[in-house]
Amino acid sequence: MLIGILLAALAGAVVSLQTVFNNKVNEKTGSWTTTTTVLGMGFLCSFIVSLIVEGKNTFELQNLQTWQWFGGVIGVGVVFCLVQGMKRLGPTFTISIVLTSQLGTALLWDSLGWLGLEKIPFTFNKLLGVLVIIAGILVFKFGKGKEEKN
């Protein structure tokens, strides 16, 4: 379990870092060029690592269901939306909304058992946890605090 927690924390940090990188690319190019560059580099990197780690098994895809082929298409929307969100909201507010949205959506998928996930009962405590996070984001973004002046 500890390894899973560490990997999830690392993924969160890397997603935030990638979003900043993507924003910097977007400042010099357009959103679609950024999306193409990011996903193209990701494809190249993952393809090379897959060949090294899995060898010829990289090409054994016959057991996939049709809907499972569309993860990359969803990735296009993810990168495009993140770049646009960063442009309009800044990195911290964007990522906080993204993470809250991920948590709420994951709660929905788990509770309904959609897409082959094990159905996990919905509880008030889980909903309360998401609402507390949303409240924290609102306080973070809109709360008036004493600003330190140098």
Buried (B, 14 or more C-beta within 10 A) or exposed (E): EEEEEEEEEEEBEEBBEBBEEBBEBBEEEEBEEBBBBBBEEBEEEEEEEEEEEEEEEBEEEEEEEEEEEEEEEEBBEBBBBBBBBBEEBEBEBBBBBBBBEEBBEEBEBBBEEEEEEEEBEEEEEBEEEBEEBBEEBEEEEEEEEEEEEE
